[in-house]
Amino acid sequence: MKRQIQLFLTLILLVMSIFSACDNAASNMDLMYGVESKIERKEVEISKESNVLITDFAVRLFQHSAEVDENTLISPLSVISALAMTANGAEGNTLSQMEDAFGFSIKELNQYLYSYTKALPTGDKYKLNIANSIWFKDDKSFTVEPDFLQVNKDWYGAGLFKAPFDNSTVSEINKWVRENTDGMIKDIVERISKEAVMYLINALAFDAEWNEIYYDYQVREGMFTKEDGTKQQADMMYSQEYYYLDDADAVGFIKHYADRKYAFVALLPNEGISVADYLGSLTGKKLASMLANPEDVKVDAAIPKFENEYNIELNDPLKAMGITEAFDYQVSDFSGIGHSTVDNLYISNVFHKTFIAVDEKGTKAGAATVVEVKCESAMMEPEEIKTVYLDRPFVYLLIDCEANLPIFIGTVMDINN
């Protein structure tokens, strides 16, 4: 009992320090630095059923986000992490809608993402770094709930920053994102509206060398043919792979990064099937099954060198997935986040920005997701050799090889964009 009282007093002192009338220079100081977890966090075993649910979320999000004839790239892991932090402050039907879209209760998702990210491998030739932060407005009319801050510190290691929400805060947020994406995502926030009171941010950086890098003789000029028949010159990287994918509507392969901890997955829709139609037929269960059961067949493979930057507002895709109340200031319930004397809290925007570069040595990819909260009103001898040349529009994924979860999902529709 005495220990509980001490922990409570510690938390109260923390909150008092957060909301004290100190100078605005605190925007670049993590107010959660040194604050210990108030719960006993236990890593849970990542089940196949849970992985399928996460993969299903990833597929549905991508289906609602992909643009016809345009290169698209999202990081489902980044998006669900930022939304999960936000959901820890949701109540009532607002929370129920978010949990339905996730496929998990928020308590289950907190524990899953904590266990999953803790288990992600890092080595000399590959890494996946993940960081989270919460930025709140230094304004007497807005009060943040301490339990909300603590739960996001406990499960997501979220840093906490108090800021004036002016141009200096724009610079500070963008600096934080740049540092936590290895410079791949430079500017995620352009301006801060006067109604904004909080930003919940996830940043992710992936950098991995191929398990077998390409030599000069394996890279040759080739042609990439868009869906409208337009031909484009491309540097094609040729190799022989050993994990073949075939789901009747598309063929593909898995190419590993160093130590086979992560992999690049390519899915090439069959002739006559557009990328949009193929994506429309995909489900999380179907994709998870395909990734878990590749055929042990040699594959003559070709990947074009490409680089892509992409940004999207995810409001409409998330609404299409059933998260509607969170975006409606008249009915949203984020009372678990805090309270405003001005108006009700709601999600005004979910910004998502990504970058990827694929070349002879490997892949670099970065992602950042910002939730803006406002108040307003064993191998067998192959019998045959398959050929999969990615010389026309295709779908690709970056996955971890333990859970086979999509860290990134993208399409290449135009090799020049």
Stockholm file with secondary structure:
# STOCKHOLM 1.0

chainA/1-417         MKRQIQLFLTLILLVMSIFSACDNAASNMDLMYGVESKIERKEVEISKESNVLITDFAVRLFQHSAEVDENTLISPLSVISALAMTANGAEGNTLSQMEDAFGFSIKELNQYLYSYTKALPTGDKYKLNIANSIWFKDDKSFTVEPDFLQVNKDWYGAGLFKAPFDNSTVSEINKWVRENTDGMIKDIVERISKEAVMYLINALAFDAEWNEIYYDYQVREGMFTKEDGTKQQADMMYSQEYYYLDDADAVGFIKHYADRKYAFVALLPNEGISVADYLGSLTGKKLASMLANPEDVKVDAAIPKFENEYNIELNDPLKAMGITEAFDYQVSDFSGIGHSTVDNLYISNVFHKTFIAVDEKGTKAGAATVVEVKCESAMMEPEEIKTVYLDRPFVYLLIDCEANLPIFIGTVMDINN
#=GR chainA/1-417 SS CHHHHHHHHHHHHHHHHHHSCCCGGGGGSCTTTTCCCSSCCCCCCCCHHHHHHHHHHHHHHHHHHCCTTSCEEECHHHHHHHHHHHHTTCCHHHHHHHHHHHTSCHHHHHHHHHHHHHHCCCBTTEEEEEEEEEEEECCTTEEECHHHHHHHHHHHCCEEEEECCSHHHHHHHHHHHHHHTTTSCCCSCSCCCTTEEEEEEEEEEEEEEBSSCCCGGGEEEEEEECTTSCEEEEEEEEEEESCEEECSSEEEEEEEBGGGSEEEEEEEECTTCCHHHHHHHCCHHHHHHHHHSCBCCEEEEEEECEEEEEEEECHHHHHHTTCCGGGCTTTCCCTTTEEESSSEEEEEEEEEEEEEEECSSEEEEEEEEEEEEEEECCCCCCSSEEEEECCSCEEEEEEETTTCCEEEEEEESCTTC
#=GC SS_cons         CHHHHHHHHHHHHHHHHHHSCCCGGGGGSCTTTTCCCSSCCCCCCCCHHHHHHHHHHHHHHHHHHCCTTSCEEECHHHHHHHHHHHHTTCCHHHHHHHHHHHTSCHHHHHHHHHHHHHHCCCBTTEEEEEEEEEEEECCTTEEECHHHHHHHHHHHCCEEEEECCSHHHHHHHHHHHHHHTTTSCCCSCSCCCTTEEEEEEEEEEEEEEBSSCCCGGGEEEEEEECTTSCEEEEEEEEEEESCEEECSSEEEEEEEBGGGSEEEEEEEECTTCCHHHHHHHCCHHHHHHHHHSCBCCEEEEEEECEEEEEEEECHHHHHHTTCCGGGCTTTCCCTTTEEESSSEEEEEEEEEEEEEEECSSEEEEEEEEEEEEEEECCCCCCSSEEEEECCSCEEEEEEETTTCCEEEEEEESCTTC
//
